[in-house]
Amino acid sequence: MPGSEWVPHETDMEVFGITATNEPRAYIMTLDLKDICHLLPNIGSAVEVELNVDQIFHTAPNFCLEGEALDALAAVIEKDIDVCELQGYDAVEGAYETAFKIICDEGYDIDSIRSREVMKFLTVEQYRDLAKSYLYQYNANVSDEAIPGIPSADTQARRMYDADKFALELRAAPFELPADHRQRIKDWIRQHKVTSRTPTDPSAFVGRRIKLPPGMTADVALFYLEVPLQPYWPVDYQSPPVALSVPQRTWPSDLRSHIDNITKESPQAVCAHISYKASTETSLMERWAIEKMSRLPKESLGNDWWDFSTRFHKIPAPECIDLLKWYPALQSRLGTGMFESEYAKVVETMARSRAGKFIINAPAGPNRSNFAFSVVQAIMSDAPDPPANVLSRLNAEYRRHVPYEDWEVQHEKDLYNQLQMAMWNNMSAEEKTLSRKKVDEFVPVTGRVAWIAPHDDQVDEAVERLIAQNPGKTILRIYCHDAEVKSLIEPETEPEVTVVASGKTVSETQMIEAYNSCLLEEYRKHNPASNKHSWSEQCLSRGHFDRSGCWLEMNPAERSQYLSDAEEALNYLLDRADAICATPSAFHKIYKRVGYSGFEPSFIIVDNANQLTEPSSLLPIAIFPDVPTMFVGDLEQDGPEVMASEESLRTSTATKRRTRSLLQRVEDAGYLDHQFFPNR
């Protein structure tokens, strides 16, 4: 990648501990789409790429650790050696047959003393195998004893020879105090000048798929990939990028011609495994959803549906909830507008919903979208009225959709007017003139809706449609809670981009600008300040928060109060929202931070559910398990795009949930509530 070279500076030894290599810190990977039969990540998406390219690790600086850095490294080594000891015991715990064979081969009679001796020997051997493999990663240098010890061996074998010796030296002695054991480890670290582990396995490349430069068209995909940083580098330094065994190629003078002919040049083929970059946080959220659903109260509506979705047992009649009675506006509009013909049958199936949930497989397009938005419009037009047989089973703690009493309405108006007056007193004359044009008074909420979709562009489209169809309603576009708070308290600056240095060719400039454009586009897509309908922007435009302070100039006490005021203003607006639109992760994060005291929907729509992994589609349900929910998607389209290892989900019910959607699993079992595809 032009401009990504690791250019040497005078401070390299102080910052990295080694001198810069002048090699690229990023590469452009080009794929010929004609030979790709798999679904590729969307343009702009963050990706992880595993490449069969040799990664050359740097030698760590040779110096003696002191102080906290020494204590931290000694603590890590002590803990890991103890783990090797425990694993050694576990490995031979059931090895009585081996011990019996050894004793018999020696001609001894079976006695307890000899058995203990043999078991102890086996434990030590198992510990040595584990500990030397672990300590091998620390002794980058070969000792003077290893060379005559195995004179014909290579460096790796001599390092393993030393590691085996160190494993016995550093093993905790019987009855040795932990402090004494750690001190021995510290002495060993100083003696051998150990600073960090030496990595053995290559790291994945992290980057994103980018657009072709403007004006260029070709059947190829471009990926910007950063060279991995070396893991286990000494804590006093920044990690340098690893060196790659990749032949350096001159950047093409004509980028358009190069991209057009990329497949004809027969470049060296490299095997690549490309996946969406899924964070640990995403895996934890999905695991939380599964575990939360598995622990619902036995008599709750949410648990009824969870039992059905995991076991597919027949739903008893009392568990079939008539949502047309729950939402009178749906019943009154049946047979009109979008609730005619085929979609009228969908509404009728809502009268037989399984514990308030129903799942639809319908072709993507304007008809399905219009139907879903019509359902939302009907629900938002009138207060819900749960049937009598359902009211007793709803969790009272979560029931926020009951009608407001007159005194509650007046109380909310008074609070709202007080806040508005405080904001008014802090406004300039120009701001007051603009504010007079706004009509923003408190109106009791009727039916509240949460619209969940996998991708930001789908959420943005839903917000625009809902606002257009429901004038006068408060519709919020929800981003990540932390991003909303940051956007509210202080405008965020755009990320730094690669500066096009003087002397760059036209071809190099085109690629740098293409990457910068993609980076800024992705930043704006996830930045609440770029969307006037976002939670924080609506909070500002409605006068709920006064962004008059400067965060950088505040002392800790002022910052704490300023932050508290910002979060309180966001919560205040959320309590009065008629509908919110968010991705599953953003929806989960606002309730993780705000709690259950604010907005609670009376209806949830999970749109494009075919593109969500099953745990992701369950996130809103796990938060509000008793709230009626409609899952809608198109199984003729692509499936889930973000996957993580099944090991991250510990419950037995989580098997295979990481590789398909809830929509797909329910259809496979034949339990869709409505199917628009006659041949499936």
C-alpha positions in Angstrom: 0.0 0.0 0.0 1.6 3.3 -1.0 2.5 5.5 2.0 2.4 2.6 4.5 6.2 2.1 4.7 7.6 1.7 8.2 10.0 4.7 7.8 12.9 4.8 10.3 13.0 7.6 12.9 15.6 8.6 15.5 13.2 7.5 18.3 12.7 3.9 17.0 14.9 2.3 19.6 13.1 4.2 22.4 9.6 3.5 21.0 9.9 -0.1 19.5 13.2 -1.3 20.9 14.4 -2.1 17.4 15.0 0.0 14.3 12.4 0.4 11.6 12.6 -1.9 8.6 11.2 0.4 5.9 8.9 -2.4 4.8 5.2 -1.8 4.1 2.8 -1.9 7.1 -0.2 -2.5 4.8 -0.9 -4.4 1.6 -3.7 -4.4 -1.0 -5.0 -7.9 -1.7 -6.9 -8.4 -5.0 -9.3 -11.2 -5.7 -10.6 -12.3 -9.0 -14.4 -12.6 -8.4 -14.8 -14.9 -11.4 -13.2 -17.7 -9.4 -14.9 -16.9 -6.1 -17.9 -19.1 -5.4 -18.3 -18.0 -1.8 -20.1 -15.0 -0.4 -17.6 -12.2 0.3 -17.9 -9.5 3.0 -19.7 -6.3 2.1 -17.6 -3.3 1.0 -16.5 -1.4 4.0 -16.7 -4.4 6.4 -13.9 -5.1 8.8 -12.4 -8.5 8.0 -9.9 -11.0 9.3 -7.8 -12.8 6.7 -5.6 -15.8 7.2 -2.9 -16.0 4.6 -0.3 -18.7 3.9 2.4 -16.2 4.0 5.5 -16.7 6.2 5.7 -14.2 9.1 9.2 -13.5 10.3 9.3 -12.5 14.0 11.8 -9.9 15.4 14.2 -10.7 18.2 13.0 -8.9 21.3 15.4 -6.3 22.9 18.0 -7.8 25.1 17.8 -6.0 28.4 16.9 -6.7 32.1 13.4 -6.1 33.2 12.9 -4.3 36.5 10.2 -3.1 38.8 6.5 -3.6 37.9 7.4 -5.1 34.5 9.5 -7.8 36.2 6.8 -8.5 38.7 4.2 -8.9 36.1 6.2 -11.3 33.9 7.2 -13.4 36.9 3.6 -13.7 38.0 2.5 -14.8 34.5 5.2 -17.5 34.3 4.5 -18.7 37.9 0.8 -19.1 37.1 1.4 -20.9 33.8 4.0 -23.3 35.4 1.4 -24.1 38.1 -1.1 -24.9 35.3 1.4 -27.2 33.7 1.8 -29.0 37.1 -1.9 -29.4 37.4 -2.3 -30.6 33.9 0.4 -33.1 34.5 -1.5 -34.6 37.5 -4.7 -34.7 35.5 -3.0 -36.4 32.6 -1.8 -39.3 34.7 -4.7 -39.5 37.1 -6.1 -42.4 35.2 -2.8 -44.0 34.1 -2.9 -46.9 36.6 -2.7 -49.4 33.8 0.6 -47.8 32.6 2.0 -47.9 36.2 0.8 -51.5 36.6 2.6 -52.5 33.3 5.9 -50.8 34.4 5.9 -52.5 37.8 5.2 -55.9 36.2 7.9 -55.4 33.6 10.3 -54.7 36.4 9.4 -58.0 38.1 8.1 -56.2 41.2 5.0 -57.3 43.2 2.2 -54.7 43.2 2.7 -52.6 46.3 1.5 -49.1 47.2 5.0 -47.6 47.6 6.2 -48.6 44.2 2.9 -47.5 42.7 3.4 -44.0 44.1 6.9 -43.9 42.8 5.9 -44.8 39.3 2.9 -42.4 39.4 5.2 -39.6 40.6 7.7 -40.3 37.8 4.9 -40.2 35.2 3.6 -36.9 36.6 7.1 -35.4 36.4 7.5 -36.5 32.8 4.1 -35.1 31.8 4.9 -31.9 33.5 8.3 -31.6 31.7 6.6 -32.1 28.3 4.1 -29.4 29.1 6.4 -26.9 30.8 9.3 -27.1 28.3 6.9 -26.4 25.4 5.7 -23.4 27.3 9.1 -22.1 28.4 10.5 -22.7 24.9 8.6 -19.5 23.9 10.6 -17.4 26.4 14.2 -18.6 25.9 15.0 -16.9 22.5 18.8 -17.3 23.2 20.7 -20.5 23.2 22.7 -21.2 26.4 26.4 -22.2 26.4 25.4 -25.7 27.7 23.1 -26.5 24.8 25.8 -26.3 22.1 28.1 -29.1 23.5 25.0 -30.9 24.8 23.6 -31.5 21.3 26.4 -30.3 18.9 24.8 -31.3 15.6 21.3 -29.9 16.4 19.8 -26.7 15.0 18.9 -23.6 17.0 15.3 -24.7 17.6 16.4 -28.1 19.0 19.0 -26.4 21.3 16.3 -23.9 22.5 14.1 -26.9 23.4 17.1 -28.5 25.2 17.4 -25.4 27.3 13.6 -25.3 27.9 13.6 -28.8 29.2 16.3 -27.9 31.7 14.5 -24.7 32.7 11.2 -26.7 33.3 12.9 -28.7 36.0 14.7 -25.7 37.5 11.6 -23.5 37.7 9.2 -26.2 39.1 8.0 -25.4 42.5 9.8 -27.5 45.2 7.8 -29.4 47.8 6.6 -27.0 50.6 8.2 -24.0 48.9 6.6 -20.7 49.7 5.0 -18.9 46.7 7.1 -15.8 47.4 10.3 -17.9 47.3 9.1 -19.6 44.1 8.4 -16.3 42.4 11.8 -14.9 43.5 13.5 -17.8 41.8 11.6 -17.1 38.6 12.6 -13.4 38.8 16.3 -14.4 39.2 15.9 -16.6 36.2 14.4 -13.8 34.1 17.3 -11.5 35.0 19.9 -14.1 34.4 18.7 -15.0 31.0 17.5 -11.5 30.1 14.0 -12.7 29.3 11.7 -9.9 28.3 8.7 -11.6 26.6 7.4 -14.7 24.9 8.5 -15.5 21.4 5.4 -16.1 19.2 5.3 -19.3 17.3 2.0 -19.1 15.3 1.2 -16.6 12.6 -1.4 -13.9 13.3 -4.4 -13.1 11.1 -4.4 -10.0 9.0 -6.9 -7.4 9.9 -8.4 -4.9 7.5 -11.5 -4.1 5.4 -12.8 -4.5 2.0 -12.7 -1.3 0.0 -14.3 0.1 -3.1 -12.5 0.3 -6.4 -11.1 3.8 -7.1 -13.7 6.2 -8.7 -14.3 5.6 -12.4 -12.9 2.1 -12.4 -15.0 -1.1 -13.0 -13.6 -4.6 -12.9 -14.7 -8.0 -11.7 -12.3 -7.9 -8.7 -12.5 -7.3 -5.0 -10.0 -5.1 -3.1 -9.0 -5.6 0.5 -6.8 -3.3 2.6 -4.8 -5.5 5.0 -2.6 -4.3 7.8 0.5 -6.3 8.6 0.0 -8.0 12.0 1.8 -6.5 15.0 4.2 -8.9 16.7 2.5 -10.4 19.8 4.2 -10.9 23.2 6.5 -7.8 22.8 8.1 -6.3 25.9 5.6 -4.1 27.8 7.9 -1.1 27.8 7.7 -0.8 24.0 5.2 -0.6 21.2 4.8 -3.8 19.2 6.4 -3.6 15.8 4.8 -5.1 12.6 6.2 -8.5 11.7 8.2 -9.0 8.6 6.6 -10.8 5.7 8.2 -13.2 3.3 6.5 -11.5 0.3 8.3 -10.4 -2.8 8.2 -6.6 -3.2 6.5 -5.4 -6.4 6.6 -2.0 -7.9 3.3 -0.1 -7.7 1.7 0.0 -11.2 1.9 3.2 -13.1 -1.5 2.8 -14.6 -3.9 1.5 -11.9 -6.9 1.1 -14.2 -5.0 -1.1 -16.6 -3.5 -3.1 -13.8 -6.9 -3.8 -12.2 -8.4 -4.7 -15.6 -5.7 -7.1 -16.4 -5.0 -8.4 -12.9 -6.2 -11.9 -13.7 -4.1 -12.1 -16.9 -0.8 -11.3 -15.2 -0.8 -14.7 -13.4 0.4 -13.3 -10.0 1.6 -15.8 -7.4 -1.4 -17.4 -5.9 -1.9 -17.2 -2.1 -4.5 -19.1 -0.2 -6.7 -16.8 1.9 -9.4 -17.5 4.4 -11.6 -14.4 4.7 -14.1 -13.8 7.5 -16.0 -10.9 9.1 -14.1 -9.6 12.1 -16.3 -10.7 15.0 -15.3 -9.2 18.3 -15.2 -11.0 21.6 -17.9 -8.6 22.8 -20.2 -9.9 20.1 -19.7 -13.5 21.3 -20.3 -12.5 24.9 -23.5 -10.8 24.0 -24.8 -13.8 22.1 -23.8 -16.2 24.9 -25.7 -13.9 27.3 -28.8 -14.1 25.1 -28.7 -18.0 25.1 -28.1 -18.2 28.9 -30.8 -15.6 29.6 -33.4 -17.4 27.6 -32.5 -20.7 29.3 -33.2 -19.2 32.7 -36.6 -17.6 32.1 -39.3 -18.2 34.7 -41.1 -21.5 34.0 -44.6 -20.0 33.8 -43.7 -17.0 31.6 -44.7 -16.5 28.0 -41.1 -16.1 27.0 -40.3 -19.6 28.4 -43.2 -21.1 26.6 -41.8 -19.9 23.3 -38.2 -20.9 24.2 -39.4 -24.4 25.0 -41.1 -24.5 21.6 -38.1 -23.1 19.6 -35.7 -25.5 21.2 -37.8 -28.7 21.3 -40.6 -28.0 18.8 -43.2 -29.6 21.0 -46.8 -28.9 20.2 -48.0 -25.6 21.6 -51.1 -26.1 23.9 -54.1 -24.0 23.1 -53.7 -21.7 26.1 -50.2 -20.8 24.8 -51.5 -19.7 21.4 -51.9 -15.9 21.9 -54.4 -13.9 19.8 -52.4 -10.8 18.9 -55.4 -9.3 17.0 -57.0 -8.9 20.4 -53.8 -7.7 21.9 -53.6 -5.0 19.2 -57.1 -3.8 18.3 -55.8 -1.6 15.5 -54.7 -4.7 13.6 -58.1 -6.2 13.8 -59.8 -3.1 12.7 -57.6 -2.7 9.6 -57.8 -6.3 8.5 -58.9 -6.5 4.8 -57.8 -2.9 4.0 -54.6 -1.5 2.5 -51.6 -3.9 2.9 -53.8 -6.2 5.0 -55.5 -7.7 2.0 -55.2 -11.0 0.0 -52.0 -12.9 0.9 -50.9 -10.5 3.6 -54.4 -10.7 5.2 -53.5 -14.4 5.8 -50.4 -13.3 7.6 -52.4 -11.1 9.9 -54.8 -13.9 10.6 -51.9 -16.2 11.7 -51.2 -13.6 14.3 -54.4 -14.7 16.0 -52.7 -18.1 16.6 -49.2 -16.9 17.5 -47.0 -19.2 19.6 -46.7 -17.4 22.9 -46.8 -14.1 21.1 -44.1 -14.8 18.6 -44.5 -15.5 14.9 -42.0 -16.2 12.1 -42.5 -15.3 8.4 -40.5 -16.3 5.3 -41.4 -13.7 2.6 -39.5 -12.4 -0.5 -37.6 -9.2 0.1 -39.0 -6.3 -1.7 -41.5 -3.4 -1.4 -44.5 -5.6 -0.6 -42.9 -7.2 2.4 -41.5 -3.9 3.6 -44.9 -2.1 3.2 -46.6 -4.9 5.1 -44.1 -4.7 8.0 -44.3 -0.9 8.2 -48.1 -1.1 8.1 -48.1 -3.5 11.1 -45.9 -1.0 13.0 -48.1 1.9 12.0 -51.2 0.1 13.2 -49.6 -0.8 16.5 -48.3 2.7 17.2 -51.7 4.2 16.5 -53.4 2.7 19.6 -52.6 1.4 23.0 -52.2 -2.3 23.3 -54.7 -4.3 25.2 -53.3 -7.7 26.3 -56.0 -10.5 26.6 -57.1 -11.4 30.1 -55.5 -14.8 29.9 -52.2 -13.2 29.2 -52.2 -10.3 31.7 -51.7 -12.6 34.7 -48.6 -14.2 33.1 -46.8 -11.0 32.2 -43.9 -10.0 34.3 -45.1 -6.9 36.1 -41.6 -5.5 36.3 -41.4 -5.2 32.5 -44.9 -3.9 31.9 -44.5 -0.3 30.8 -47.1 -0.2 28.0 -50.1 0.2 30.4 -52.2 3.5 29.9 -50.9 6.6 31.7 -53.1 8.0 34.5 -54.1 11.7 34.2 -51.8 12.7 37.1 -48.9 10.9 35.4 -49.4 12.9 32.2 -49.5 16.2 34.1 -46.4 15.2 36.1 -44.5 14.4 33.0 -45.6 17.7 31.4 -44.4 19.6 34.4 -41.0 18.0 34.4 -40.7 18.5 30.7 -41.6 22.2 31.0 -39.1 22.7 33.8 -36.3 21.2 31.6 -37.4 23.3 28.6 -37.4 26.5 30.7 -33.8 25.8 31.9 -32.7 25.2 28.4 -34.5 28.3 27.2 -32.7 30.5 29.7 -29.3 29.3 28.3 -30.2 29.9 24.7 -29.1 32.8 22.5 -31.6 35.0 20.8 -31.0 33.2 17.5 -31.5 29.8 19.1 -34.7 31.0 20.8 -36.1 32.1 17.4 -35.4 28.7 15.9 -36.8 27.0 19.0 -40.2 28.8 18.7 -40.7 27.0 15.4 -40.6 23.6 17.1 -43.6 21.9 18.4 -42.3 19.3 20.9 -44.6 18.8 23.9 -45.0 15.6 25.8 -47.6 13.2 24.5 -48.5 9.9 26.3 -47.0 7.0 24.4 -49.5 4.4 23.0 -48.0 1.4 21.2 -44.2 1.4 21.3 -42.1 -0.5 18.8 -38.5 -1.7 18.5 -37.3 -2.3 14.9 -34.2 -4.5 14.8 -32.2 -5.2 11.6 -28.8 -6.7 11.0 -27.1 -3.8 9.1 -26.8 -0.1 9.6 -28.2 0.8 6.2 -31.3 -1.4 6.9 -31.8 0.4 10.2 -31.4 3.8 8.5 -34.0 2.9 5.9 -36.4 1.8 8.6 -36.1 5.1 10.4 -36.8 7.1 7.3 -39.9 5.0 6.5 -41.3 5.1 10.0 -40.8 8.9 10.3 -42.6 9.4 7.0 -45.5 7.2 7.9 -45.9 8.4 11.5 -45.7 12.2 11.6 -45.7 13.6 15.1 -44.2 10.4 16.6 -40.8 10.3 18.2 -38.7 7.8 16.2 -35.1 7.4 17.3 -32.2 5.8 15.4 -30.1 4.1 18.1 -26.3 3.7 17.7 -23.9 2.2 20.3 -24.7 3.7 23.7 -21.1 4.9 24.2 -21.0 6.5 20.8 -24.3 8.3 21.5 -22.9 9.7 24.8 -19.7 10.8 23.2 -21.5 12.5 20.4 -23.7 14.3 22.8 -21.1 15.7 25.2 -18.6 16.7 22.5 -18.5 16.5 18.7 -16.1 13.8 17.6 -13.4 14.5 15.1 -13.1 12.4 11.9 -10.4 9.7 12.0 -6.9 10.4 10.7 -6.4 9.4 7.1 -3.3 8.6 5.1 -1.9 11.9 3.8 -0.9 11.9 0.2 2.7 12.9 0.3 4.2 15.0 -2.4 5.9 13.1 -5.2 3.3 10.3 -5.3 2.2 9.1 -8.7 -1.4 9.4 -10.0 -1.8 5.7 -9.5 -0.6 5.8 -5.9 -2.8 8.8 -5.1 -5.9 7.0 -6.5 -5.4 4.1 -4.2 -4.7 6.2 -1.1 -7.8 8.3 -1.8 -9.9 5.3 -2.4 -8.9 3.9 1.0 -9.4 7.2 2.8 -12.9 7.6 1.2 -13.9 4.1 2.5 -12.5 4.8 6.0 -14.5 8.1 6.3 -17.6 6.5 4.9 -17.5 3.7 7.5 -16.8 6.3 10.2 -19.8 8.4 9.3 -22.0 5.3 9.0 -21.4 4.5 12.7 -21.2 8.1 13.9 -24.5 9.4 15.5 -23.5 13.0 14.7 -23.9 12.2 11.0 -27.6 11.2 11.3 -30.1 13.9 12.3 -32.5 11.1 13.6 -30.0 9.6 16.0 -30.7 9.5 19.7 -28.1 12.1 20.6 -28.9 14.5 17.7 -32.6 14.4 18.6 -31.6 15.0 22.2 -29.8 18.2 21.1 -32.3 19.4 18.6 -35.2 19.0 21.1 -33.3 21.0 23.7 -32.9 18.2 26.3 -29.1 18.8 26.7 -27.0 22.0 26.7 -23.6 21.3 25.0 -22.0 24.4 26.4 -19.0 23.0 28.2 -15.6 22.0 26.9 -14.8 18.4 27.9 -11.0 19.0 27.7 -11.1 22.0 30.0 -13.2 20.4 32.8 -11.9 19.0 36.1 -12.8 15.4 37.1 -15.8 16.5 39.2 -17.2 18.7 36.3 -16.7 15.9 33.8 -18.6 13.4 36.1 -21.5 15.8 36.4 -21.5 16.7 32.7 -21.5 13.0 31.8 -24.3 12.3 34.2 -26.4 15.1 32.8 -25.8 13.7 29.2 -26.9 10.2 30.2 -29.9 11.6 32.1 -31.0 13.6 29.0 -30.7 10.5 26.8 -32.7 8.4 29.2 -35.3 11.2 29.4 -35.8 11.2 25.6 -35.7 7.4 25.4 -38.6 7.2 27.9 -40.7 9.2 25.5 -39.9 7.5 22.3 -42.6 5.9 20.2 -40.2 3.7 18.3 -36.5 2.9 18.2 -34.5 1.4 15.4 -31.2 -0.4 16.0 -29.0 -3.3 15.3 -29.2 -6.2 17.8 -25.9 -5.2 19.5 -26.8 -1.5 19.8 -30.2 -2.5 21.2 -28.5 -4.8 23.8 -26.0 -2.1 24.8 -28.6 0.6 25.6 -30.3 -1.8 28.0 -27.0 -2.9 29.5 -26.3 0.7 30.3 -29.7 2.3 30.8 -31.4 -0.7 32.5 -35.0 -1.7 32.4 -36.4 1.6 33.7 -36.8 3.4 30.4 -38.2 2.5 27.0 -39.9 -0.9 26.8 -41.5 -1.9 23.5 -45.0 -3.3 23.2 -44.0 -5.0 19.9 -40.7 -6.0 18.4 -39.9 -6.6 14.7 -36.7 -8.5 13.8 -36.3 -7.7 10.1 -34.1 -9.6 7.7 -33.8 -12.3 10.3 -32.2 -14.6 7.7 -29.0 -12.5 7.9 -28.7 -12.9 11.7 -27.2 -15.7 13.6 -29.7 -17.3 15.9 -28.2 -15.8 19.1 -28.1 -12.3 17.6 -31.8 -12.5 16.7 -32.5 -13.6 20.2 -30.9 -10.5 21.8 -34.0 -8.3 21.9 -36.1 -11.3 23.0 -33.8 -12.1 25.9 -34.2 -8.5 27.1 -38.0 -8.5 26.7 -39.1 -12.2 26.6 -42.8 -11.6 27.0 -43.2 -8.9 24.4 -44.8 -10.1 21.1 -42.3 -10.4 18.3 -42.4 -10.8 14.5 -39.4 -12.4 12.8 -39.4 -11.8 9.0 -36.8 -12.6 6.4 -36.1 -14.2 3.0 -34.4 -17.5 3.0 -33.8 -17.2 -0.7 -31.2 -14.5 0.2 -27.9 -14.8 2.0 -27.6 -16.3 5.5 -25.8 -15.1 8.6 -22.6 -13.3 7.9 -21.0 -13.0 11.3 -19.9 -16.2 12.9 -17.9 -17.2 16.0 -16.7 -20.5 17.5 -19.3 -22.7 19.1 -17.0 -23.1 22.1 -17.9 -19.5 23.1 -21.4 -20.7 23.8 -21.5 -23.0 26.7 -25.1 -24.2 26.9 -26.1 -27.4 25.2 -28.9 -25.7 23.4 -26.4 -23.5 21.5 -25.2 -26.3 19.2 -25.1 -25.2 15.6 -26.7 -21.9 16.4 -23.5 -20.1 15.1 -23.9 -21.3 11.5 -27.5 -20.6 10.6 -30.4 -18.3 11.4 -33.4 -18.9 13.6 -35.5 -18.5 10.5 -33.6 -21.3 8.7 -33.8 -23.7 11.7 -37.5 -23.2 12.2 -38.2 -23.7 8.5 -36.1 -26.9 8.5 -38.3 -28.2 11.3 -41.5 -27.2 9.4 -42.7 -24.7 11.9 -42.9 -21.4 10.0 -46.0 -19.5 10.8 -46.3 -18.3 7.2 -44.5 -19.3 4.0 -44.7 -17.1 0.9 -42.5 -19.4 -1.2 -44.8 -22.2 -2.5 -42.0 -24.5 -3.6 -40.0 -24.5 -0.4 
